[in-house]
């Protein structure tokens, strides 16, 4: 509906965007730099961010650009599992046929990681998303599972990504050993006001719109409401385009943004 109204070729704020067209922010640049460091140093890292802050998108970009002759990415987004189910899922991702007993699964996973790294010269990149939803039992077993050579070797990269609640779980005494083993941490901060404005203008141009659609005040309102998090920015921008189209408005101002947000709040 709004594509014809604003003369654009596609929805500029659709989440289905190729990684080579992702908008680069200071946040994503810093995270990318730290992830490159982890590829070299290996070990365990923790990425924390609010929902829609860009964690999963950044990890998707990382995995798509990995050299498959050097790295084997394994992405696990489901953490509401039993410990045994977690082991089975991880074994499957590594290319194993999971055994039935936990001790067998434990050995399968460790042996596979050792074989990949020491014999095939391939580093497993294991990404566990939504880690804040994992039980403390799984968190404790992660520490055991990724203990190699009496905790003297890291033949893997383990990336734990989740919402800020994970900090509370890691603060528990039972998770203290895992917390000690995390060698790199990064907290997503979201876009600045200037980045939010640049992002919205950039996305409209990519979609084929060369006119100024959002006023400076509207862009400030989008940033304020969204908190600078991309998913929120996208939702508010789309709502604003739809609101303005229904009222035949060509330029979106601050009032249109706030009204659109109210209409879609529930």
C-alpha positions in Angstrom: 0.0 0.0 0.0 2.6 2.6 1.0 5.1 1.5 -1.7 3.0 3.1 -4.4 2.2 6.1 -2.3 5.9 6.9 -1.7 7.2 5.6 -5.0 9.4 2.9 -3.6 10.2 -0.6 -5.1 10.0 -2.6 -1.9 9.5 -2.3 1.8 12.7 -0.5 3.0 12.4 -1.7 6.5 11.8 -5.4 5.9 14.1 -7.6 8.0 14.8 -9.9 5.0 17.8 -8.1 3.8 21.1 -9.6 2.5 24.0 -9.2 4.8 26.0 -7.2 2.3 23.3 -4.5 2.4 23.2 -4.2 6.2 23.5 -0.8 7.7 26.8 -0.4 9.5 26.8 1.2 12.9 29.4 1.8 15.6 27.8 -1.0 17.5 28.0 -3.5 14.7 31.5 -2.5 13.8 32.7 -2.9 17.4 31.0 -6.3 17.6 32.4 -7.4 14.3 35.9 -6.5 15.5 35.5 -8.5 18.7 34.1 -11.5 16.9 37.2 -11.4 14.6 39.3 -11.4 17.7 37.5 -14.5 19.0 38.1 -16.3 15.7 41.8 -15.8 16.3 42.0 -16.4 20.0 39.1 -18.9 20.4 37.3 -19.6 23.7 34.0 -18.4 25.1 32.4 -15.0 24.4 29.1 -13.4 25.6 27.0 -11.0 23.5 24.2 -9.2 25.4 21.5 -7.0 24.0 17.9 -6.0 24.2 15.4 -7.8 21.8 15.9 -6.4 18.3 19.3 -4.9 19.0 21.0 -6.8 16.1 22.7 -9.7 17.9 21.3 -12.4 15.6 21.7 -10.3 12.5 25.4 -9.7 13.3 25.9 -13.4 13.9 24.2 -14.3 10.6 26.6 -12.0 8.9 29.5 -13.7 10.7 28.5 -17.2 9.7 27.7 -16.3 6.1 31.2 -14.8 5.6 33.1 -17.7 7.3 35.6 -19.7 5.2 34.1 -23.2 5.4 37.5 -24.7 4.9 38.7 -23.1 8.1 35.5 -22.9 10.2 32.4 -25.0 10.9 29.5 -22.8 12.1 26.9 -24.5 14.3 23.9 -22.3 15.2 21.5 -23.4 18.1 18.6 -20.9 18.7 16.6 -23.2 21.0 17.7 -23.3 24.6 14.5 -24.3 26.4 15.7 -27.9 26.5 16.7 -30.5 29.0 20.4 -31.0 29.3 20.2 -34.3 27.4 18.2 -32.7 24.6 20.8 -29.9 24.5 23.6 -32.4 24.1 21.6 -34.2 21.3 21.0 -31.0 19.4 24.7 -30.0 19.6 25.9 -33.4 18.5 23.5 -33.3 15.5 24.8 -29.8 14.5 28.3 -31.1 14.6 27.3 -33.8 12.2 27.1 -36.7 14.7 24.3 -39.2 15.1 23.4 -38.7 18.8 23.8 -41.6 21.1 21.2 -42.3 23.9 23.2 -41.9 27.0 24.5 -38.5 28.3 28.1 -39.7 28.8 28.1 -41.0 25.2 26.9 -37.6 24.0 29.5 -35.8 26.0 32.3 -37.9 24.5 30.8 -37.6 21.0 30.8 -33.8 21.2 34.3 -33.5 22.6 35.7 -36.1 20.2 34.1 -34.3 17.3 35.5 -30.9 18.3 38.9 -32.4 18.8 38.9 -34.2 15.4 37.7 -31.0 13.6 40.4 -28.8 15.2 43.4 -31.0 15.6 43.0 -33.4 12.6 41.0 -31.4 10.0 42.3 -28.0 11.0 38.8 -26.7 11.2 37.6 -24.6 14.1 34.0 -25.2 15.3 32.1 -22.0 15.7 29.3 -22.9 18.1 26.6 -20.1 18.5 24.0 -20.6 21.2 21.4 -17.9 20.8 18.7 -16.9 23.3 21.0 -18.2 26.1 19.1 -16.2 28.7 16.3 -18.8 28.4 18.7 -21.7 29.2 18.4 -23.4 32.6 21.2 -23.1 35.1 21.7 -26.9 34.6 22.5 -26.3 30.9 24.8 -23.3 31.8 26.7 -25.5 34.2 27.0 -28.3 31.7 28.3 -25.9 29.0 31.2 -25.2 31.3 31.9 -28.9 31.6 31.4 -29.7 27.9 33.8 -27.1 26.8 36.6 -28.0 29.1 39.5 -29.5 27.1 42.8 -30.8 28.3 42.1 -29.9 31.9 41.0 -26.4 30.8 44.3 -25.7 29.0 43.1 -25.7 25.4 40.3 -24.0 23.4 39.8 -26.0 20.1 36.6 -24.1 19.5 34.8 -20.7 19.5 31.7 -20.7 21.7 29.4 -17.6 21.3 26.6 -17.2 23.8 24.1 -14.5 22.8 21.1 -13.4 24.7 19.1 -10.7 26.5 20.3 -8.8 29.6 18.6 -11.4 31.9 21.6 -13.7 31.3 23.7 -11.5 33.5 21.5 -12.4 36.5 21.9 -16.1 35.8 25.6 -15.9 35.4 25.8 -14.0 38.7 24.6 -17.1 40.5 27.2 -19.1 42.4 26.5 -22.2 40.4 27.4 -20.3 37.2 30.6 -18.8 38.6 32.9 -21.3 36.9 31.3 -20.5 33.5 31.4 -16.8 34.1 35.2 -17.0 34.8 35.7 -18.8 31.5 34.1 -16.0 29.4 37.1 -14.3 27.8 35.2 -11.6 25.8 32.0 -9.7 26.6 30.1 -7.2 24.5 26.8 -5.3 25.2 24.8 -4.0 22.3 24.1 -0.3 22.8 21.7 0.5 19.9 21.9 3.2 17.3 22.7 6.8 18.1 20.3 9.5 17.1 22.5 10.4 14.1 22.7 6.7 13.1 18.9 6.3 13.4 18.4 9.2 11.0 21.0 8.0 8.6 19.6 4.5 8.7 16.0 5.6 7.8 17.2 7.9 5.0 19.5 5.2 3.7 16.9 2.5 3.7 14.4 4.8 1.8 17.0 5.6 -0.9 17.9 1.9 -1.4 14.2 1.3 -1.9 14.1 3.9 -4.7 12.9 7.0 -2.9 15.1 10.1 -3.3 12.7 12.5 -1.7 12.9 13.6 2.0 10.1 11.6 3.6 10.9 11.9 7.3 11.4 15.3 8.8 14.3 15.8 11.3 11.7 15.9 14.1 10.1 12.7 12.9 13.5 10.9 12.9 14.1 12.1 16.4 10.8 10.8 17.5 11.5 7.4 15.9 14.8 7.2 17.8 13.2 8.2 21.1 10.4 5.7 20.8 12.6 2.9 19.5 15.5 3.4 22.0 17.8 3.0 19.0 17.2 -0.7 18.5 16.8 -1.7 14.9 13.8 -4.0 15.1 11.8 -1.2 16.9 13.0 1.4 14.4 11.8 -0.8 11.5 8.4 -1.4 13.1 7.9 2.3 13.9 9.0 3.4 10.4 6.7 1.0 8.7 3.8 2.0 10.9 4.5 5.7 10.1 4.6 5.0 6.3 1.3 3.1 6.6 -0.3 5.9 8.7 0.8 8.6 6.3 -0.4 6.6 3.3 -3.9 6.2 4.8 -4.1 10.0 5.3 -2.4 10.8 2.0 0.5 12.6 3.7 3.7 12.9 1.6 6.0 14.1 4.4 6.1 12.3 7.7 6.4 14.6 10.7 6.8 14.1 14.4 3.0 13.9 15.0 2.5 11.3 12.3 5.2 9.1 14.0 3.6 9.4 17.4 0.1 8.8 16.1 1.3 5.7 14.1 3.0 4.3 17.2 -0.2 4.8 19.3 -2.3 3.0 16.7 0.0 0.0 16.6 0.8 -0.1 20.3 -1.7 -2.9 20.9 
